[in-house]
Amino acid sequence: MIQEFYSNGKLLLTGEYLILDGAVGLAVPTKYGQFLKVTPADYPNFIWESKDEVGKIWFELVLDINTLKKNPEQICFSFSSPEKNKIADTLLKIMVQAKKMNPEFLKSKAGYKVTTELTFQKEWGLGSSSTLLNNVAQWANINPYQLLWNTIGGSGYDIACAKNNTPILYNLTQTEPKVENILFEPSFKNQLYFIHLNKKQNSQTGILNYKLLHFDKAQIIKQISEITLALVNCKSADEFASLITSHELILSKILGQMPVKDLLFPDYMGSIKSLGAWGGDFILAIGDEKTPAYFKAKGFMTVIPYTNMVL
């Protein structure tokens, strides 16, 4: 029997980095995501294909199913690309952990053909890893948060977005996730745009660098959480702009990095906020009908209105 799973992509609007230490963050699932299809095979192989948003295979792997189930430590990859070796190692780690968490997983004597397909460009940083993890967790019937923490790590807000179809408030307490589905429909949402910065930031590197920082976490977490709750309830574009500017200034100070507006867009007429790991992926801008033309003139061609991005 063919099985098919789907998970939503994600964007974290507030609380980046600090969400790891208990700050309340506002996150939204996206209209983009990833499919995973499992087809039983008549041969004892585990075949994996990863496809991009146009259906082109960008990664593939073939393993002996019995080795994967019984002796995964014997598997060694020798792709010509270090990046593909890393992808293969991560994928193996995920499958091995899923099997440990549910011994009934992959129990069939036959093999499997697994196909994943993104509906967004993998360079966008909308959650190619988190959507994969949540899909595998559905397939294996295991806890996706635990699978995340046993493999690549992170706060888990992206898993929450993968599983939920509304904006959420996310709070990590004692490594346990607290997820609150909320109604977040700002009256000025037509003034909000997501712009891709033409590069993908390594969030794991960003997290490692953040963990080396020393500052008054309790006070900063309180401030960011208050901004998050105020943002959810704000009624005007001006108030929203003021809140995201305050958020940027707080993060800029503790990270020792210049806000993206000061760095790249000092002449932009509206407010801009970094999203996720600073320095790449998407930013959020508040503006007007001239906003797309402004960013495209600067060479940033991926400008997506809020209503086209958020589920």
C-alpha positions as CSV (number, residue, x, y, z in Angstrom):
1,M,0.0,0.0,0.0
2,I,1.3,3.4,-1.0
3,Q,1.5,5.9,1.8
4,E,1.7,9.7,1.4
5,F,2.4,12.4,3.9
6,Y,2.6,16.2,3.8
7,S,4.0,18.8,6.2
8,N,3.9,22.7,6.1
9,G,6.8,24.9,5.8
10,K,7.5,27.6,8.4
11,L,8.5,31.1,9.1
12,L,9.4,32.4,12.6
13,L,8.2,36.1,12.8
14,T,9.4,36.8,16.4
15,G,11.7,35.2,18.9
16,E,14.5,34.0,16.7
17,Y,17.4,32.4,18.7
18,L,15.8,33.3,22.0
19,I,13.0,30.8,21.4
20,L,15.6,28.2,22.3
21,D,15.7,29.6,25.9
22,G,12.0,30.0,26.5
23,A,11.0,33.2,24.7
24,V,7.5,33.1,23.3
25,G,7.7,33.2,19.5
26,L,5.1,33.9,16.8
27,A,5.4,31.4,13.9
28,V,3.3,30.9,10.8
29,P,2.9,27.8,8.6
30,T,3.4,28.5,4.9
31,K,1.4,27.5,1.8
32,Y,4.6,25.8,0.7
33,G,5.7,22.4,2.2
34,Q,7.0,19.0,1.4
35,F,5.4,15.7,0.4
36,L,6.7,12.2,1.3
37,K,5.5,9.1,-0.6
38,V,6.4,5.6,0.4
39,T,5.9,2.8,-2.1
40,P,6.6,-0.9,-1.2
41,A,9.3,-2.5,-3.3
42,D,9.7,-6.1,-4.5
43,Y,13.4,-6.0,-3.9
44,P,15.4,-5.7,-0.6
45,N,16.5,-2.2,-1.2
46,F,15.8,1.2,0.5
47,I,15.6,3.7,-2.4
48,W,15.4,7.4,-1.7
49,E,14.7,10.2,-4.1
50,S,14.5,13.9,-3.2
51,K,12.8,16.1,-5.8
52,D,12.7,19.9,-6.0
53,E,9.7,22.1,-6.7
54,V,9.8,21.3,-10.4
55,G,10.1,17.6,-9.9
56,K,13.8,17.3,-10.7
57,I,15.8,14.8,-8.6
58,W,18.5,16.6,-6.6
59,F,19.5,13.7,-4.3
60,E,19.2,10.0,-4.5
61,L,20.4,7.1,-2.4
62,V,20.1,3.3,-2.5
63,L,20.8,1.1,0.5
64,D,20.4,-2.6,1.3
65,I,17.3,-2.7,3.5
66,N,18.7,-5.4,5.9
67,T,21.9,-3.4,6.4
68,L,19.9,-0.3,7.2
69,K,17.8,-2.2,9.8
70,K,20.4,-4.4,11.4
71,N,23.9,-2.9,10.8
72,P,23.6,0.8,9.9
73,E,27.0,1.5,11.4
74,Q,28.5,-0.4,8.5
75,I,27.2,2.1,6.0
76,C,29.7,4.5,4.6
77,F,28.9,7.1,1.9
78,S,31.3,8.1,-0.8
79,F,29.6,10.7,-2.9
80,S,31.9,13.0,-4.9
81,S,30.2,16.0,-3.1
82,P,30.9,16.6,0.6
83,E,27.4,18.2,0.7
84,K,25.8,15.0,-0.5
85,N,27.8,12.9,2.0
86,K,26.4,15.2,4.7
87,I,22.9,14.9,3.5
88,A,23.2,11.1,3.3
89,D,24.7,10.9,6.8
90,T,21.8,13.1,8.2
91,L,19.2,11.0,6.4
92,L,20.7,7.8,7.8
93,K,20.7,9.2,11.3
94,I,17.1,10.1,10.9
95,M,16.0,6.7,9.7
96,V,18.1,4.9,12.4
97,Q,16.6,7.1,15.2
98,A,13.1,6.5,13.9
99,K,13.7,2.8,14.0
100,K,15.0,3.0,17.5
101,M,12.0,5.0,18.6
102,N,9.6,2.5,17.0
103,P,11.1,-1.0,16.5
104,E,8.1,-1.9,14.3
105,F,9.2,0.8,11.7
106,L,10.7,-0.7,8.5
107,K,9.8,-4.2,9.7
108,S,8.7,-5.4,6.3
109,K,11.0,-7.9,4.6
110,A,10.5,-6.1,1.3
111,G,12.1,-2.9,0.4
112,Y,10.9,0.7,0.1
113,K,11.0,3.4,-2.5
114,V,10.7,6.8,-0.8
115,T,10.1,10.0,-2.7
116,T,10.1,13.5,-1.3
117,E,9.0,16.5,-3.2
118,L,9.3,20.1,-2.1
119,T,6.8,22.8,-3.3
120,F,9.3,25.6,-2.6
121,Q,12.9,26.2,-3.6
122,K,15.1,24.4,-1.1
123,E,17.4,27.5,-0.9
124,W,14.4,29.4,0.6
125,G,14.9,28.0,4.1
126,L,11.2,27.3,4.7
127,G,11.9,24.0,6.4
128,S,13.2,21.3,4.1
129,S,14.6,19.5,7.2
130,S,11.6,20.1,9.5
131,T,9.1,19.0,6.9
132,L,11.1,15.9,6.2
133,L,11.4,15.1,9.9
134,N,7.7,15.5,10.5
135,N,6.8,13.4,7.5
136,V,9.2,10.6,8.6
137,A,7.7,10.8,12.1
138,Q,4.2,10.4,10.6
139,W,5.4,7.4,8.6
140,A,7.1,5.8,11.6
141,N,4.3,6.8,14.0
142,I,6.7,8.5,16.5
143,N,7.0,11.9,18.3
144,P,8.4,14.4,15.7
145,Y,9.8,16.7,18.4
146,Q,11.8,13.8,19.9
147,L,13.0,12.8,16.4
148,L,14.2,16.4,15.9
149,W,16.0,16.5,19.2
150,N,17.6,13.1,18.7
151,T,19.0,14.1,15.3
152,I,19.5,17.7,14.1
153,G,18.3,19.6,17.2
154,G,16.5,23.0,17.4
155,S,13.6,24.5,19.3
156,G,10.8,22.6,17.6
157,Y,8.8,25.6,16.4
158,D,9.3,24.4,12.8
159,I,7.8,21.0,13.7
160,A,4.8,22.8,15.3
161,C,4.3,24.7,12.0
162,A,4.6,21.5,10.0
163,K,1.8,20.0,12.1
164,N,-0.5,23.0,12.4
165,N,-2.5,25.0,9.8
166,T,-2.8,28.2,11.7
167,P,-0.4,30.7,13.1
168,I,1.0,29.7,16.5
169,L,2.5,31.0,19.7
170,Y,5.4,28.6,20.6
171,N,7.1,28.4,23.9
172,L,9.8,25.8,24.9
173,T,9.6,25.0,28.6
174,Q,11.9,22.4,30.1
175,T,12.4,21.1,26.5
176,E,8.7,20.5,26.2
177,P,6.8,22.4,23.5
178,K,3.8,24.6,24.3
179,V,1.9,25.3,21.2
180,E,-1.1,27.7,21.1
181,N,-3.1,28.0,17.9
182,I,-4.1,31.6,17.4
183,L,-6.0,33.9,15.0
184,F,-3.5,36.3,13.5
185,E,-5.2,38.2,10.7
186,P,-3.7,41.8,10.8
187,S,-5.9,44.3,9.0
188,F,-2.8,45.6,7.3
189,K,-1.6,42.2,6.0
190,N,-1.7,43.5,2.4
191,Q,1.2,45.8,3.4
192,L,3.4,42.9,4.5
193,Y,5.9,41.2,2.2
194,F,8.5,38.4,2.5
195,I,11.8,39.0,0.6
196,H,14.4,36.4,0.1
197,L,18.0,37.6,0.5
198,N,19.4,35.4,-2.3
199,K,21.3,33.1,0.1
200,K,20.5,30.4,2.6
201,Q,21.7,30.8,6.1
202,N,22.9,27.8,8.1
203,S,20.6,27.9,11.1
204,Q,22.6,25.3,13.0
205,T,25.8,27.5,12.8
206,G,23.7,30.5,13.9
207,I,22.4,28.6,16.9
208,L,25.9,27.5,17.9
209,N,27.2,31.1,17.7
210,Y,24.2,32.3,19.7
211,K,24.9,29.8,22.5
212,L,28.3,31.3,23.0
213,L,26.9,34.7,23.8
214,H,26.6,36.1,27.4
215,F,23.8,38.5,28.3
216,D,20.9,38.9,30.7
217,K,18.7,36.2,29.1
218,A,15.9,36.5,31.6
219,Q,15.4,40.2,30.9
220,I,15.8,39.9,27.1
221,I,13.4,36.8,26.9
222,K,10.8,38.8,28.9
223,Q,11.1,41.8,26.4
224,I,10.9,39.6,23.3
225,S,7.9,37.6,24.7
226,E,6.1,40.9,25.4
227,I,6.8,42.1,21.9
228,T,5.4,38.8,20.5
229,L,2.2,39.2,22.4
230,A,1.9,42.8,21.5
231,L,2.4,42.0,17.9
232,V,-0.3,39.4,17.9
233,N,-2.8,42.0,19.3
234,C,-1.7,45.1,17.5
235,K,-4.3,46.9,15.4
236,S,-2.3,49.3,13.2
237,A,0.5,49.1,10.7
238,D,2.4,51.9,12.6
239,E,2.3,49.9,15.8
240,F,3.4,46.7,14.0
241,A,6.3,48.6,12.4
242,S,7.4,50.0,15.8
243,L,7.3,46.6,17.4
244,I,9.4,44.8,14.7
245,T,11.9,47.7,14.9
246,S,12.2,47.2,18.6
247,H,12.7,43.5,18.1
248,E,15.5,44.2,15.6
249,L,17.3,46.5,17.9
250,I,17.3,44.0,20.8
251,L,18.6,41.2,18.7
252,S,21.1,43.4,17.0
253,K,22.6,44.4,20.4
254,I,22.9,40.9,21.7
255,L,24.2,39.3,18.5
256,G,26.5,42.2,17.7
257,Q,25.2,42.4,14.2
258,M,23.8,45.4,12.3
259,P,20.0,45.2,11.5
260,V,19.4,44.2,8.0
261,K,17.7,47.5,7.1
262,D,20.8,49.5,8.2
263,L,23.1,47.0,6.4
264,L,21.3,46.6,3.1
265,F,18.3,48.8,2.8
266,P,18.9,52.1,4.6
267,D,16.8,54.1,2.1
268,Y,13.8,51.9,2.5
269,M,10.8,53.9,3.6
270,G,9.2,51.2,5.9
271,S,10.3,48.8,8.6
272,I,12.2,45.6,8.0
273,K,12.8,42.5,10.2
274,S,15.1,39.6,9.9
275,L,13.6,36.2,10.2
276,G,15.3,33.0,11.5
277,A,19.1,32.9,11.5
278,W,20.3,36.5,10.8
279,G,22.1,37.0,7.5
280,G,20.1,34.9,5.1
281,D,16.8,33.4,4.0
282,F,13.7,35.7,4.3
283,I,13.1,39.1,5.8
284,L,9.7,40.7,6.6
285,A,9.0,44.2,5.3
286,I,6.1,46.5,5.9
287,G,5.4,48.9,3.1
288,D,2.9,49.6,0.3
289,E,2.4,48.7,-3.4
290,K,5.8,50.1,-4.3
291,T,7.6,47.6,-2.0
292,P,8.1,44.8,-4.5
293,A,9.6,47.2,-7.1
294,Y,12.0,48.6,-4.5
295,F,13.5,45.2,-3.6
296,K,13.6,43.9,-7.1
297,A,15.5,47.0,-8.2
298,K,18.0,46.1,-5.5
299,G,18.4,42.6,-7.1
300,F,16.1,40.7,-4.7
301,M,13.6,39.2,-7.1
302,T,11.7,36.9,-4.7
303,V,9.2,39.2,-3.1
304,I,6.1,37.3,-1.8
305,P,3.0,39.0,-0.4
306,Y,2.0,37.9,3.1
307,T,-1.3,36.5,1.8
308,N,0.6,34.4,-0.8
309,M,3.0,32.9,1.7
310,V,1.1,32.3,5.0
311,L,-1.4,29.4,5.2
